[in-house]
Amino acid sequence: VSRDALIIGAVLLSTIMGNPVEVKPLFVSKANTAIQIVLGLLKLGRLMRFVPRPVMTGFVNALAILIFMAQLPQFEGAGPAMYLMVAASLAIIYGLPKITKIIPSPLVAIATMTAVAIIFKIDVRRVGDMGALPTAFPKVAIPNVPLTAETFSILLPYSISLALVGLVESLLTANLVDDMTDTHSDKNREMRGQGIANIVAAFFGGMAGCAMIGQTVINVKSGGRGRLSTFAAGVLLLFFILVLGQWVRQIPMAALVAVMFMVSFGTFEWASLRNVRNLPLGESVVMAATVITVIQTHDLAKGVLVGVLLSAFLFVRKLAKLVQIQSELVDGVRTYHVHGALFFVSVGGFLDALNYQEKVERVVLDLTHSHVWDHSAVAAIDKAVARFQKRGVEVDLQGMNEASAGIIGRLATFDKGGIAESSH
């Protein structure tokens, strides 16, 4: 829904603003896919390593819930036959693998329920009732859009949004498949391949798309592992729609609902519910926030973004608490031993731990077990040195590693002539 809305939004924008440029969905798809290919060439797939495990778990669980909820409207106004066919389909899906796995059980369930519905003329909602299926292969279409600055000013924001949302969902799906199959996929190749595939689809009037978790889970659970399974799925889908369309229209929605229920149950990480008591509170909060955001917005990308930002906040907060300062007074010299990372969050505690009112001749800031990360940390050291020097106290910085000494040397503003520095 979100991807279609972005494309339609680009079309509506030109109409609302009275813009003479007609930004067609086809052209938006082409611009979007070009962005995806560029991102793949820049190897930005590596950014997926910054998605924490709780966010991935929340993403998967939220997706499972959305898949389940999406099937519920099919039961509105349905009679007992719908419920019986769903139950029978689930029995086949979960029971057949205990007997044989030669044929995927979801396929058997769909074929069986279709035959039953046709033979006994059962009055249930079918695929044909949901809308018309295409009967011919789409023709090649070339966009007739002027390549002007005005066009791209309208096009680019929507194309970027479309590309990013599609890639986020695809890469998260790739991560899920990696977990299910204990393999490692090339995320950058996935980005490039998706971009190229969308370009080809756009020439046939197709909208830009991305990896679909439902079909992916069915593929993996049916034994698919290589690229051939994905290729075969696409070819067979075209064959069924264009050649066997009259039979596809007869498939009961009950059978498809049962298959999607299977996908939902198989996607949800039930172990996360059992382990929630053993997880740190912060990780449980991140997981819950991701699930709630996805369900409320129906936008997977927003849920992941909220989860990643919340994880980063909790991590930084935890890191700031690891900063400890111990002090000792020997022969009128107060030494502060700083342990932990000094950065924009932890500098407040660092400054508060120093006693500027104490009457001593000299203060030593020992950074042997610390690291200065950013300008905020250097500014805090500047402030501490200035406060001591204002009271006539000599300050000595000791134990800095090479990186810390380098950033202090570049950014510090205190009078280095009146201060001793030593590094290791």
The 8 nearest C-alpha neighbors of each residue, nearest first, counted from 0:
[[1, 3, 2, 4, 297, 298, 5, 6],
 [0, 2, 4, 3, 5, 298, 297, 164],
 [3, 1, 5, 4, 0, 161, 6, 164],
 [4, 2, 6, 0, 5, 1, 7, 206],
 [5, 3, 1, 7, 2, 6, 8, 0],
 [4, 6, 8, 2, 3, 7, 157, 1],
 [7, 5, 3, 9, 8, 4, 24, 2],
 [6, 8, 4, 10, 9, 5, 3, 11],
 [9, 7, 5, 11, 6, 10, 4, 12],
 [8, 10, 12, 6, 7, 11, 157, 5],
 [11, 9, 7, 22, 8, 12, 13, 23],
 [12, 10, 8, 14, 13, 9, 15, 7],
 [11, 13, 15, 9, 14, 10, 8, 16],
 [12, 14, 18, 16, 11, 15, 10, 17],
 [13, 15, 17, 11, 12, 16, 18, 10],
 [16, 14, 12, 17, 13, 11, 18, 10],
 [15, 17, 18, 13, 14, 12, 11, 19],
 [18, 16, 14, 15, 13, 19, 12, 20],
 [17, 19, 13, 16, 20, 14, 15, 21],
 [20, 18, 21, 17, 13, 14, 16, 22],
 [21, 19, 18, 22, 150, 13, 144, 145],
 [22, 20, 23, 19, 13, 10, 144, 18],
 [23, 21, 10, 20, 9, 24, 26, 154],
 [22, 24, 25, 26, 21, 10, 27, 142],
 [23, 25, 27, 26, 6, 28, 22, 10],
 [26, 24, 28, 23, 27, 201, 204, 29],
 [25, 27, 29, 28, 23, 24, 142, 30],
 [26, 28, 24, 30, 29, 25, 158, 31],
 [29, 27, 31, 207, 25, 26, 30, 201],
 [28, 30, 26, 32, 31, 27, 198, 33],
 [31, 29, 33, 27, 32, 28, 158, 26],
 [32, 30, 158, 28, 162, 34, 29, 33],
 [31, 33, 194, 35, 29, 34, 30, 197],
 [32, 34, 30, 36, 35, 31, 37, 29],
 [33, 35, 37, 31, 32, 36, 38, 162],
 [36, 34, 32, 194, 38, 33, 37, 162],
 [35, 37, 191, 39, 194, 33, 38, 34],
 [36, 38, 40, 34, 39, 35, 41, 33],
 [39, 37, 41, 35, 36, 40, 43, 34],
 [38, 40, 187, 190, 191, 42, 36, 41],
 [39, 41, 37, 42, 38, 36, 191, 187],
 [40, 42, 38, 39, 43, 37, 187, 44],
 [43, 41, 39, 40, 187, 44, 38, 45],
 [44, 42, 45, 41, 46, 38, 39, 187],
 [43, 45, 187, 186, 46, 42, 47, 39],
 [44, 46, 43, 47, 48, 42, 186, 187],
 [45, 47, 44, 48, 49, 43, 50, 42],
 [48, 46, 49, 45, 50, 44, 170, 171],
 [47, 49, 46, 50, 45, 51, 44, 174],
 [50, 48, 47, 46, 51, 307, 45, 52],
 [49, 51, 48, 47, 307, 54, 52, 55],
 [52, 50, 54, 53, 49, 55, 307, 310],
 [51, 53, 55, 54, 56, 50, 57, 282],
 [54, 52, 286, 56, 55, 51, 282, 57],
 [55, 53, 57, 306, 52, 56, 51, 286],
 [54, 56, 58, 52, 57, 53, 59, 51],
 [57, 55, 53, 59, 58, 54, 60, 52],
 [56, 58, 286, 54, 290, 60, 289, 55],
 [59, 57, 55, 61, 56, 60, 54, 62],
 [58, 60, 62, 56, 57, 61, 55, 63],
 [61, 59, 267, 63, 57, 62, 58, 56],
 [62, 60, 290, 64, 58, 63, 59, 57],
 [61, 63, 65, 59, 60, 64, 58, 66],
 [62, 64, 263, 60, 66, 267, 61, 65],
 [63, 65, 61, 67, 62, 66, 68, 60],
 [66, 64, 68, 62, 67, 63, 69, 61],
 [67, 65, 63, 69, 64, 68, 263, 62],
 [66, 68, 64, 65, 69, 70, 263, 260],
 [69, 67, 65, 70, 71, 66, 64, 72],
 [68, 70, 66, 67, 71, 65, 72, 73],
 [71, 69, 68, 67, 72, 73, 256, 66],
 [70, 72, 73, 68, 74, 69, 67, 75],
 [73, 71, 74, 75, 70, 69, 68, 76],
 [72, 74, 71, 75, 70, 77, 252, 256],
 [73, 75, 77, 72, 71, 76, 81, 70],
 [76, 74, 72, 77, 73, 71, 78, 70],
 [75, 77, 74, 78, 73, 72, 81, 79],
 [78, 76, 74, 75, 81, 79, 73, 123],
 [77, 79, 80, 81, 76, 82, 123, 74],
 [80, 78, 82, 81, 83, 77, 84, 123],
 [81, 79, 83, 78, 82, 84, 123, 121],
 [82, 80, 84, 79, 83, 253, 78, 77],
 [81, 83, 85, 79, 80, 84, 86, 78],
 [82, 84, 80, 86, 85, 81, 87, 79],
 [85, 83, 87, 81, 86, 82, 253, 88],
 [84, 86, 253, 88, 82, 257, 87, 83],
 [85, 87, 83, 89, 84, 88, 82, 90],
 [88, 86, 84, 90, 89, 85, 83, 91],
 [89, 87, 85, 91, 108, 90, 86, 254],
 [88, 90, 92, 86, 91, 87, 257, 93],
 [89, 91, 87, 88, 93, 94, 92, 86],
 [92, 90, 94, 88, 89, 95, 93, 108],
 [93, 91, 104, 89, 105, 90, 94, 95],
 [92, 94, 90, 91, 95, 89, 96, 104],
 [93, 95, 91, 90, 97, 96, 92, 98],
 [94, 96, 98, 97, 91, 104, 93, 92],
 [97, 95, 100, 99, 98, 94, 93, 104],
 [98, 96, 95, 94, 99, 100, 93, 92],
 [97, 99, 95, 96, 100, 94, 101, 93],
 [100, 98, 96, 101, 97, 95, 102, 104],
 [99, 101, 96, 102, 103, 98, 95, 104],
 [100, 102, 99, 103, 96, 104, 98, 221],
 [101, 103, 100, 104, 107, 106, 99, 221],
 [104, 102, 106, 221, 105, 100, 101, 107],
 [103, 105, 92, 107, 106, 95, 108, 102],
 [106, 104, 108, 92, 107, 103, 258, 109],
 [107, 105, 109, 104, 108, 103, 110, 102],
 [106, 108, 104, 110, 105, 109, 111, 103],
 [109, 107, 105, 88, 111, 106, 110, 91],
 [108, 110, 106, 254, 112, 107, 111, 113],
 [111, 109, 107, 113, 108, 112, 106, 114],
 [112, 110, 108, 114, 113, 109, 107, 115],
 [111, 113, 115, 109, 114, 110, 116, 108],
 [114, 112, 250, 116, 110, 111, 115, 251],
 [113, 115, 111, 117, 112, 116, 118, 110],
 [116, 114, 112, 118, 113, 117, 119, 111],
 [115, 117, 121, 113, 120, 114, 119, 118],
 [116, 118, 120, 114, 115, 119, 113, 121],
 [119, 117, 115, 120, 116, 114, 121, 113],
 [118, 120, 121, 116, 117, 115, 114, 122],
 [121, 119, 117, 116, 118, 122, 115, 123],
 [120, 122, 116, 119, 123, 117, 80, 115],
 [121, 123, 120, 124, 116, 80, 78, 81],
 [124, 122, 121, 125, 81, 251, 80, 77],
 [123, 125, 252, 251, 128, 122, 126, 253],
 [126, 124, 251, 252, 128, 127, 250, 249],
 [125, 127, 248, 128, 129, 250, 252, 249],
 [126, 128, 248, 125, 129, 130, 131, 249],
 [127, 129, 125, 126, 130, 124, 248, 131],
 [130, 128, 126, 127, 125, 131, 124, 248],
 [131, 129, 128, 127, 132, 126, 248, 125],
 [130, 132, 127, 133, 129, 128, 248, 126],
 [131, 133, 134, 130, 240, 244, 127, 248],
 [134, 132, 135, 131, 241, 240, 136, 244],
 [133, 135, 241, 132, 136, 240, 244, 242],
 [136, 134, 133, 241, 137, 138, 242, 240],
 [135, 137, 138, 134, 241, 133, 237, 203],
 [138, 136, 203, 135, 139, 204, 133, 140],
 [139, 137, 203, 140, 136, 204, 202, 135],
 [138, 140, 203, 202, 137, 141, 204, 201],
 [141, 139, 202, 203, 138, 204, 142, 201],
 [140, 142, 202, 143, 139, 25, 203, 26],
 [143, 141, 144, 26, 140, 25, 23, 202],
 [142, 144, 141, 145, 26, 23, 21, 140],
 [143, 145, 142, 146, 21, 22, 20, 26],
 [146, 144, 147, 143, 150, 20, 21, 149],
 [147, 145, 144, 150, 148, 151, 149, 143],
 [146, 148, 150, 149, 145, 151, 152, 144],
 [147, 149, 151, 150, 152, 146, 153, 145],
 [150, 148, 152, 147, 151, 153, 20, 146],
 [149, 151, 147, 148, 153, 152, 154, 146],
 [150, 152, 154, 148, 153, 155, 149, 147],
 [153, 151, 149, 150, 154, 155, 148, 156],
 [154, 152, 151, 150, 155, 149, 156, 9],
 [153, 155, 151, 152, 157, 156, 150, 158],
 [154, 156, 158, 151, 157, 152, 153, 159],
 [157, 155, 159, 158, 154, 160, 153, 152],
 [158, 156, 160, 159, 155, 154, 161, 5],
 [157, 159, 31, 155, 161, 160, 156, 27],
 [158, 160, 162, 156, 161, 157, 155, 163],
 [161, 159, 157, 163, 158, 162, 164, 156],
 [160, 162, 158, 164, 159, 163, 157, 165],
 [161, 163, 31, 159, 165, 160, 164, 35],
 [164, 162, 166, 160, 165, 161, 167, 159],
 [165, 163, 167, 161, 166, 162, 300, 160],
 [166, 164, 209, 162, 168, 163, 167, 161],
 [165, 167, 169, 163, 168, 164, 170, 162],
 [168, 166, 164, 170, 169, 165, 163, 171],
 [167, 169, 171, 165, 166, 170, 172, 164],
 [170, 168, 210, 166, 172, 171, 167, 209],
 [169, 171, 173, 172, 167, 168, 166, 174],
 [170, 172, 174, 168, 173, 169, 167, 175],
 [171, 173, 175, 169, 170, 174, 212, 168],
 [174, 172, 170, 176, 171, 175, 169, 177],
 [175, 173, 177, 171, 172, 176, 170, 178],
 [174, 176, 172, 178, 173, 177, 179, 171],
 [175, 177, 179, 173, 178, 174, 180, 172],
 [178, 176, 182, 174, 180, 175, 181, 179],
 [179, 177, 175, 181, 176, 180, 174, 182],
 [178, 180, 176, 177, 181, 175, 219, 182],
 [179, 181, 177, 182, 178, 176, 219, 224],
 [182, 180, 178, 177, 179, 183, 176, 175],
 [181, 183, 177, 180, 184, 178, 176, 179],
 [184, 182, 177, 185, 181, 174, 178, 180],
 [185, 183, 186, 182, 177, 173, 174, 189],
 [184, 186, 188, 187, 189, 183, 44, 173],
 [187, 185, 189, 44, 188, 184, 190, 170],
 [186, 188, 39, 44, 190, 42, 189, 185],
 [189, 187, 191, 190, 185, 186, 192, 39],
 [188, 190, 186, 192, 187, 191, 193, 185],
 [191, 189, 39, 187, 193, 188, 192, 35],
 [192, 190, 36, 39, 188, 194, 193, 189],
 [193, 191, 189, 195, 194, 190, 188, 196],
 [192, 194, 196, 190, 191, 195, 189, 197],
 [193, 195, 32, 36, 35, 191, 197, 192],
 [194, 196, 198, 192, 197, 193, 191, 199],
 [197, 195, 193, 199, 198, 194, 192, 200],
 [196, 198, 200, 194, 207, 199, 195, 32],
 [197, 199, 201, 195, 196, 200, 29, 32],
 [198, 200, 196, 197, 201, 202, 195, 203],
 [201, 199, 197, 205, 203, 198, 202, 196],
 [200, 202, 205, 204, 198, 203, 199, 25],
 [203, 201, 140, 139, 200, 199, 204, 141],
 [204, 202, 139, 201, 200, 205, 137, 138],
 [205, 203, 201, 202, 25, 140, 200, 206],
 [206, 204, 201, 200, 203, 207, 25, 202],
 [207, 205, 28, 201, 208, 25, 204, 24],
 [206, 208, 28, 197, 205, 201, 209, 32],
 [209, 207, 206, 165, 197, 210, 2, 193],
 [208, 210, 165, 169, 211, 166, 193, 168],
 [209, 211, 169, 212, 172, 168, 208, 215],
 [212, 210, 213, 214, 215, 209, 169, 172],
 [211, 213, 215, 214, 216, 172, 210, 62],
 [214, 212, 216, 215, 211, 262, 217, 259],
 [213, 215, 217, 216, 212, 211, 218, 262],
 [216, 214, 212, 218, 213, 217, 211, 219],
 [215, 217, 219, 213, 218, 214, 220, 212],
 [218, 216, 214, 220, 215, 219, 221, 213],
 [219, 217, 215, 223, 221, 216, 220, 214],
 [220, 218, 223, 216, 222, 221, 217, 215],
 [219, 221, 217, 222, 218, 216, 223, 215],
 [222, 220, 218, 219, 103, 223, 217, 104],
 [223, 221, 219, 220, 224, 218, 103, 217],
 [222, 224, 219, 218, 228, 221, 225, 220],
 [223, 225, 222, 219, 228, 226, 218, 180],
 [226, 224, 227, 228, 223, 229, 230, 222],
 [225, 227, 229, 228, 230, 224, 223, 231],
 [226, 228, 230, 225, 229, 231, 224, 223],
 [229, 227, 231, 226, 223, 230, 225, 232],
 [230, 228, 232, 226, 231, 227, 233, 225],
 [231, 229, 227, 233, 232, 228, 234, 226],
 [230, 232, 228, 234, 229, 233, 235, 227],
 [233, 231, 229, 235, 230, 234, 236, 228],
 [234, 232, 236, 230, 231, 235, 237, 229],
 [233, 235, 231, 237, 236, 232, 238, 230],
 [236, 234, 238, 232, 237, 233, 231, 239],
 [235, 237, 233, 239, 238, 234, 232, 240],
 [238, 236, 234, 240, 235, 239, 241, 233],
 [239, 237, 235, 242, 236, 241, 240, 234],
 [238, 240, 243, 236, 237, 242, 241, 244],
 [241, 239, 244, 237, 238, 243, 242, 236],
 [240, 242, 134, 238, 244, 239, 237, 243],
 [243, 241, 238, 239, 244, 240, 134, 237],
 [244, 242, 239, 246, 245, 240, 241, 247],
 [243, 245, 240, 247, 246, 241, 242, 239],
 [246, 244, 248, 243, 247, 249, 242, 240],
 [247, 245, 249, 248, 244, 243, 250, 239],
 [246, 248, 244, 249, 250, 245, 243, 239],
 [249, 247, 127, 126, 246, 245, 250, 244],
 [248, 250, 246, 247, 125, 251, 126, 113],
 [249, 251, 113, 247, 125, 248, 126, 252],
 [252, 250, 125, 253, 254, 113, 124, 249],
 [251, 253, 125, 255, 254, 124, 256, 126],
 [252, 254, 256, 85, 251, 255, 81, 84],
 [253, 255, 257, 109, 252, 256, 251, 88],
 [254, 256, 258, 252, 257, 253, 259, 109],
 [257, 255, 253, 259, 258, 254, 70, 252],
 [256, 258, 260, 254, 85, 255, 259, 89],
 [259, 257, 255, 261, 260, 256, 105, 262],
 [260, 258, 262, 256, 261, 257, 263, 255],
 [259, 261, 257, 263, 262, 258, 67, 256],
 [262, 260, 258, 264, 259, 263, 265, 257],
 [263, 261, 259, 265, 260, 264, 266, 213],
 [262, 264, 63, 260, 266, 261, 265, 67],
 [265, 263, 261, 266, 262, 267, 260, 63],
 [266, 264, 262, 263, 267, 261, 268, 216],
 [265, 267, 263, 264, 63, 262, 268, 59],
 [266, 268, 60, 63, 264, 265, 269, 59],
 [269, 267, 270, 271, 60, 266, 56, 59],
 [268, 270, 271, 272, 267, 273, 60, 264],
 [269, 271, 273, 272, 268, 274, 275, 267],
 [270, 272, 274, 269, 273, 268, 275, 56],
 [273, 271, 275, 270, 274, 269, 268, 276],
 [272, 274, 270, 271, 275, 269, 276, 277],
 [273, 275, 271, 277, 276, 272, 270, 278],
 [274, 276, 278, 272, 277, 273, 271, 283],
 [277, 275, 274, 278, 273, 279, 272, 280],
 [276, 278, 274, 275, 279, 273, 280, 283],
 [277, 279, 275, 276, 280, 283, 274, 282],
 [280, 278, 281, 282, 283, 277, 276, 275],
 [279, 281, 283, 282, 284, 278, 276, 275],
 [280, 282, 284, 283, 279, 285, 313, 310],
 [283, 281, 285, 284, 279, 280, 53, 286],
 [282, 284, 286, 280, 281, 285, 287, 278],
 [283, 285, 281, 287, 282, 286, 288, 280],
 [286, 284, 282, 288, 283, 287, 306, 289],
 [285, 287, 57, 53, 283, 289, 284, 288],
 [286, 288, 284, 290, 289, 285, 291, 283],
 [289, 287, 285, 291, 290, 286, 284, 292],
 [290, 288, 302, 306, 57, 286, 292, 287],
 [289, 291, 61, 57, 287, 293, 288, 292],
 [290, 292, 288, 294, 293, 289, 295, 287],
 [293, 291, 302, 295, 289, 294, 290, 296],
 [292, 294, 302, 297, 298, 290, 296, 299],
 [293, 295, 297, 291, 292, 296, 290, 61],
 [294, 296, 292, 293, 297, 291, 298, 290],
 [295, 297, 298, 293, 294, 292, 301, 302],
 [298, 296, 293, 294, 295, 299, 65, 292],
 [299, 297, 296, 293, 301, 300, 302, 1],
 [300, 298, 302, 293, 301, 303, 297, 168],
 [299, 301, 303, 302, 298, 164, 304, 167],
 [302, 300, 304, 303, 299, 298, 305, 293],
 [303, 301, 293, 289, 292, 299, 305, 300],
 [302, 304, 306, 300, 301, 305, 307, 289],
 [303, 305, 301, 307, 306, 302, 300, 308],
 [306, 304, 302, 308, 303, 307, 309, 301],
 [305, 307, 303, 289, 309, 54, 304, 285],
 [306, 308, 310, 304, 309, 305, 303, 311],
 [309, 307, 311, 305, 310, 306, 304, 312],
 [308, 310, 312, 306, 311, 307, 305, 313],
 [311, 309, 307, 313, 312, 308, 314, 306],
 [310, 312, 308, 314, 309, 313, 315, 307],
 [311, 313, 309, 315, 310, 314, 316, 308],
 [314, 312, 316, 310, 315, 311, 317, 309],
 [315, 313, 311, 317, 316, 312, 310, 318],
 [316, 314, 318, 312, 317, 313, 311, 319],
 [317, 315, 313, 319, 314, 318, 312, 320],
 [316, 318, 314, 320, 315, 319, 313, 321],
 [319, 317, 315, 321, 320, 316, 314, 322],
 [318, 320, 345, 316, 321, 317, 322, 344],
 [319, 321, 317, 318, 322, 316, 345, 323],
 [320, 322, 318, 319, 339, 323, 317, 340],
 [323, 321, 339, 320, 338, 319, 340, 345],
 [324, 322, 338, 337, 321, 339, 325, 320],
 [323, 325, 337, 336, 338, 335, 326, 322],
 [326, 324, 336, 335, 323, 337, 327, 338],
 [325, 327, 335, 334, 336, 324, 333, 328],
 [328, 326, 334, 333, 329, 335, 325, 332],
 [327, 329, 333, 332, 331, 334, 330, 326],
 [328, 330, 332, 331, 327, 333, 334, 326],
 [331, 329, 332, 328, 333, 359, 360, 361],
 [330, 332, 359, 329, 360, 328, 333, 361],
 [331, 333, 361, 329, 330, 328, 362, 360],
 [332, 334, 328, 362, 327, 363, 361, 331],
 [335, 333, 363, 327, 326, 362, 364, 332],
 [334, 336, 326, 364, 325, 365, 363, 337],
 [335, 337, 365, 325, 324, 326, 334, 364],
 [336, 338, 324, 366, 369, 365, 323, 335],
 [339, 337, 368, 369, 323, 322, 324, 336],
 [340, 338, 322, 369, 321, 368, 323, 341],
 [341, 339, 370, 369, 342, 322, 371, 372],
 [340, 342, 371, 376, 345, 346, 370, 372],
 [343, 341, 376, 372, 345, 373, 344, 346],
 [342, 344, 375, 346, 345, 376, 373, 341],
 [345, 343, 342, 346, 319, 347, 315, 316],
 [344, 346, 319, 347, 342, 348, 341, 343],
 [347, 345, 349, 348, 344, 343, 376, 341],
 [348, 346, 349, 350, 345, 351, 344, 379],
 [347, 349, 351, 346, 350, 345, 352, 322],
 [348, 350, 346, 347, 352, 351, 345, 353],
 [351, 349, 347, 352, 348, 353, 346, 383],
 [350, 352, 348, 349, 353, 347, 354, 346],
 [351, 353, 349, 350, 348, 354, 324, 347],
 [354, 352, 351, 350, 355, 349, 335, 383],
 [355, 353, 356, 357, 352, 351, 350, 387],
 [354, 356, 357, 387, 353, 386, 390, 358],
 [357, 355, 354, 358, 390, 387, 359, 353],
 [356, 358, 355, 354, 359, 333, 353, 360],
 [359, 357, 356, 360, 355, 392, 331, 390],
 [360, 358, 331, 361, 357, 332, 392, 333],
 [361, 359, 392, 331, 332, 393, 358, 362],
 [360, 362, 393, 332, 392, 359, 394, 333],
 [363, 361, 333, 394, 332, 334, 393, 395],
 [362, 364, 334, 395, 394, 396, 365, 335],
 [365, 363, 396, 335, 334, 397, 395, 366],
 [364, 366, 336, 397, 398, 367, 335, 363],
 [367, 365, 369, 398, 399, 337, 368, 397],
 [366, 368, 398, 369, 365, 399, 397, 400],
 [369, 367, 338, 366, 337, 339, 370, 336],
 [370, 368, 339, 366, 338, 340, 367, 337],
 [369, 371, 340, 403, 341, 372, 339, 366],
 [372, 370, 403, 341, 376, 373, 340, 342],
 [373, 371, 342, 341, 370, 376, 340, 403],
 [372, 374, 375, 376, 342, 371, 377, 343],
 [373, 375, 377, 376, 378, 410, 372, 342],
 [376, 374, 343, 378, 373, 377, 342, 379],
 [375, 377, 342, 379, 374, 378, 373, 341],
 [378, 376, 374, 380, 379, 375, 407, 411],
 [377, 379, 381, 375, 376, 380, 374, 382],
 [378, 380, 382, 376, 381, 377, 346, 375],
 [381, 379, 383, 377, 382, 378, 384, 376],
 [382, 380, 378, 384, 379, 383, 413, 385],
 [381, 383, 379, 385, 380, 384, 378, 386],
 [382, 384, 380, 386, 385, 381, 379, 387],
 [385, 383, 381, 387, 386, 382, 388, 380],
 [386, 384, 388, 382, 383, 387, 389, 381],
 [387, 385, 389, 383, 384, 388, 382, 355],
 [386, 388, 392, 384, 390, 389, 385, 355],
 [387, 389, 391, 392, 385, 390, 386, 384],
 [388, 390, 386, 387, 391, 385, 392, 384],
 [391, 389, 388, 387, 392, 386, 355, 356],
 [390, 392, 388, 389, 393, 387, 360, 361],
 [391, 393, 388, 387, 361, 360, 390, 394],
 [392, 394, 361, 362, 388, 360, 391, 395],
 [395, 393, 362, 418, 363, 361, 392, 384],
 [394, 396, 363, 419, 418, 420, 364, 362],
 [397, 395, 420, 364, 363, 365, 419, 421],
 [398, 396, 365, 421, 399, 366, 420, 422],
 [397, 399, 367, 422, 366, 365, 423, 421],
 [400, 398, 422, 366, 404, 367, 403, 397],
 [399, 401, 423, 403, 402, 422, 404, 398],
 [400, 402, 404, 403, 405, 399, 423, 422],
 [403, 401, 405, 404, 400, 406, 371, 399],
 [404, 402, 371, 405, 400, 406, 401, 399],
 [403, 405, 401, 407, 402, 399, 406, 408],
 [406, 404, 402, 408, 403, 407, 401, 409],
 [405, 407, 409, 403, 408, 404, 410, 402],
 [408, 406, 411, 404, 410, 409, 405, 377],
 [407, 409, 405, 406, 410, 404, 411, 403],
 [410, 408, 406, 407, 411, 405, 404, 412],
 [409, 411, 407, 408, 406, 412, 377, 374],
 [410, 412, 407, 413, 408, 377, 409, 381],
 [413, 411, 381, 410, 414, 415, 378, 409],
 [414, 412, 381, 415, 411, 385, 384, 382],
 [415, 413, 416, 417, 412, 418, 385, 411],
 [416, 414, 418, 417, 413, 419, 412, 420],
 [417, 415, 414, 418, 419, 413, 420, 394],
 [418, 416, 415, 414, 419, 393, 394, 388],
 [417, 419, 415, 416, 394, 395, 420, 393],
 [418, 420, 395, 396, 421, 417, 394, 415],
 [421, 419, 396, 397, 395, 418, 422, 415],
 [422, 420, 397, 398, 396, 419, 399, 423],
 [421, 423, 399, 398, 400, 397, 404, 420],
 [422, 400, 398, 399, 401, 421, 367, 397]]
